[in-house]
């Protein structure tokens, strides 16, 4: 798995739509090799992010609860926690 993608299942409170999309974006960046979109890559990239976000949302909603929470917080929670 991509080093920058953290486990979203089992978070308290549950993963937000923003956290799921951020993970999808990281995944699509990794598998496509596209770090910054251009006119040639933008449509395909954004379409892939939308599809991966939807699939991830569906997956998380269908899996049973985790018995143990994930070891790390998603990056968006770490950023929010450090802001004054």
N, C-alpha and C positions, 0 to 999 in steps of 0.2 A: 504494500500500500504506500501511497505517497507520504513522505515524512510529514508534510504540513497538514495533512487531513487528520483531524482527531475524531475519536468515536463520538457519535451523537446519540446513540441509543443509551438510555438509562440516565440521562441528565435530569437534574431537578433544579428548576422547572424544566420541562421538556424543551427540546431543541426548537428554536424559532425558525420561521420561514427564512429570515435573513441568514441565520447560521447554516441552514441546509443549502441555500443558494451559494454561500461562500465556499462550502465544501465542494459543491458541484463545479464551481468555477475553477477551484484548485485542481480537481480531477481532470477537467477538460484541458486545462493548461498543460498538465503533465503528459497526458496521452497524445495530445496534438502537437506539442512542442511550440505552441503559439503563446508567447508571453505578452505580446502587445498586438492587438488586432489591427488589420489594415483593411482597405476597401475589399481586397481579395478574400480575406478570411473572416470578416466580421459577421456576415449572415450565418455562415455555417457554424461558427463558434457560438454565437448567441442561441441558435436553434439547439445545439448540443447541450448548452447549459440548461435551457428550459426542459429538455427531455430528461436529463440526469436529475435535475431538481425534482421533477414530478415522480420519477421512479424512486428516488430516495425518500420522498415524503410518503409515498405509498408503502414502501418497505418498512419504514419506521412505525407506521400506523398498524401494520399487520403482525409485527414481531411481538412475542410475549415480553413482559417486563424483565429487565435484568435483575439478578439477585445482588450484584455488586456494581456500584456506579463506576464509570470510566475513571482511569487514573489521572487524566489531564482534562483541563477545561478547554473548550474551543477558543481560538484566538479572540473572537469578538467579546467574549466574557472577560478575558484577561485584560483587554483594552479598557472595557467599561469599569472594571474593578480598580484600575490604576488612575482613572481620571478623578480629579478633586470634586 
